[in-house]
């Protein structure tokens, strides 16, 4: 997207790390490693600046920003707050386009003089044509431009645009979604947000053709009107999820100490999101789960009537209660469909009314199991189904050595292979019958953590996988509330 | 405890597996493997019964129960429902004390004839002096007697008495608590509960000297008055936690299909628990977390005023909101204590008001960290503290390579070692200052699952470890509500 004032931010042609530690294992060296990990220096120049070194990690090091031999578009500042003013002057002199102040110790300290310094610095930079990210933040993750602030973040791009005041929460969002198969177009951690902040970023995201889903972690609402306009523009063009920190009194105090933000009244912020067509979620887990739903066929869930297919009677009972707690119904299976199932399923050890507890079914991909899944996918009167294939390696139990999706395999590797096949099978079922499927993992202590590759394959096949029943129930409830709140708006999911 | 009618149930001197499959890998063979795994046959005689085999797994196999060469105290029935009547007659003839009907396909099927058969069978057994567990259940886990129904359950005994209608949920309870370091005195899965059922088991637990904590998963309340009396006796002598299945309309239907139970009105059950002095929890996670709190010094938490010590500004903000959501307060640290901290902690990158976000503190066991922990443990006006040591292996990040409890270690093994040291340190802090500590793991995707040995060491040291902030906040809220509801009763925790 050319022409937007923030466009240069996302496309720097060179980066300088100012205040780069001489010891590459020292605090603050992380940006250097993160950029190397993304392959930055093979892409564009990366300059290291430290007045007390000429070489760091076998790379030339320059005394000051002004000594860098080429133009510098983007500066990452690791210098202490007390020397930041000098750096701002150098940025102006050097023609830097964006200054990312990782430097902290400004307004968030609660000290009035440091808050004034922050204002002065940023005003001077802006007056000199330099946009500022921060202070007190992690800055840019733009995989297409090899920009990152943690190591081991994905190098591939994807459709998610991220906005986060907190750098740590930005990391949790990126890594959490990466493990679920999602990738990012861009993410900005903007900390105290004295210049670049949420409203402008939502505005950018609204028109960014590389971004189809927006997730945000916000702490403050400095200008509610501007934020509302931008959030509305964004939420009307693509799904927009907002996690707000500081919704409690103690949380609001924490927010002041963290990013010097005023949290504002939660009710007002809630109304703002609702009217804008965005959704406010309560937790990091919910943000991630909702992003997964919206990136799969589960986004088409249009109503609350669900089927639950799984194994284990007591587990099905507790799952049913949990699902009901979040406003999702599990209407009883019609008599005719029960009749079909009764022909294929033994009476002992199974329930077929909904939940469908098929504890005693044996044989992977067996005909009885195929019948159950076909009935679940085609019986009229349901909006979607929850499916909970087993994913634990087998142990002998009196109840059964068999799973809803086959005999539990004997070890971790075999368990993964079986989960892979179960996900394939459910993906095909969903594609064939057009009834959304939400795969729910049991998330017991002895279950495998699914590998990211498996979850990515599922996501690419349009299949949502959620780690536990409470989370699945909650996020579907949230999706349905959001749908209701958006009545009258053009569909974006 | 001698003299209670259920005493023989927990101390059989021999077991017969009737209907033992010839193929030891076949469905139903699990009890055989579970008993072997506990070392049963080295303890007391284990008889296999199958009319079509003389040897199974190199052990003698008998045609009928009556052919077993010695007395049989406890029978586990794997026979189909249609032949169960004959087995009951044999049990009576053989002088069997308890019959565990794993056999399913009775009242829970919804079929009136099968429900009548269940009643008849059990009445006949009782008339002949045989107590019945079930039908449709997993039966007994009594590690001191080498009785179990799944493989790989702990062979050691402990203070937890378990009651569960569901066998699968019983497994989740045993394994879930075992991974947290807890062990069982006895557990009974009683399924349809036509004879042995919840009331009698609570009554037993109340007086069982081997049991100091009672956890129960119930589906039905066939006799509310008897259950209330027994639950009250139990809850007044030891902490008693009840998870109830079927609290929703759909859940109540699932309960009928699962154990033929009538779920009853949730409000009535809630009042019953409250008046009895027990606590009803909503989820399996909450049951397990509360059992951990009650088994550690965290049981002494007497009020809602907490400190939160951790790392990561945004994480602290979200944690604070989550904690507030569950009725726990995080009062601001008094100015004097803030002053002490300010002397030891740099202003940039840390918050010291509560939450104490000490992101930038370096050096494991360093003096600054010791100061923070001492201030948190001794500042008056707080009831307890949450502490969230890092447990993820290190990656370079711009923010920091340092943790609240030391520099994050480079790999999984080192991360475990560091977590071990952090837990030791917190255990000693708790012992020294008598302020309860709730250790909260961050539970991000990239965290290690803690090993059971580590959690057991923590538990033995009286230190509660909870997997995530939402769960920790919730379970402390539950503990405090329970305390309030028990006002006037003798303390049992």
Interface residues (C-beta under 8 A of the other chain):
Chain A: X25 X27 X28 X29 X30 X31 X32 X33 X34 X37 X76 X78 X80 X81 X102 X103 X104 X105 X108 X109 X111 X114 X136 X138 X139 X149 X150 X151 X152 X164 X165 X166 X167 X168 X169 X170 X171 X172 X175 X176 X179 X217 X219 X243 X245 X246 X247 X248 X249 X250 X251 X253 X254 X255 X257 X258 X259 X282 X283 X284 X285 X312 X313 X314 X315 X316 X317 X318 X320 X321 X322 X323 X324 X325 X329 X330 X331 X332 X346 X347 X348 X349 X351 X352 X353 X354 X355 X357 X359 X360 X362 X395 X396 X397 X398 X399 X400 X401 X402 X444 X445 X446 X449 X470
Chain B: X25 X27 X28 X29 X30 X31 X32 X33 X34 X37 X76 X78 X80 X81 X102 X103 X104 X105 X108 X109 X111 X114 X136 X138 X139 X149 X150 X151 X152 X164 X165 X166 X167 X168 X169 X170 X171 X172 X175 X176 X179 X217 X219 X243 X245 X246 X247 X248 X249 X250 X251 X253 X254 X255 X257 X258 X259 X282 X283 X284 X285 X312 X313 X314 X315 X316 X317 X318 X320 X321 X322 X323 X324 X325 X329 X330 X331 X332 X346 X347 X348 X349 X351 X352 X353 X354 X355 X357 X359 X360 X362 X395 X396 X397 X398 X399 X400 X401 X402 X444 X445 X446 X449 X470
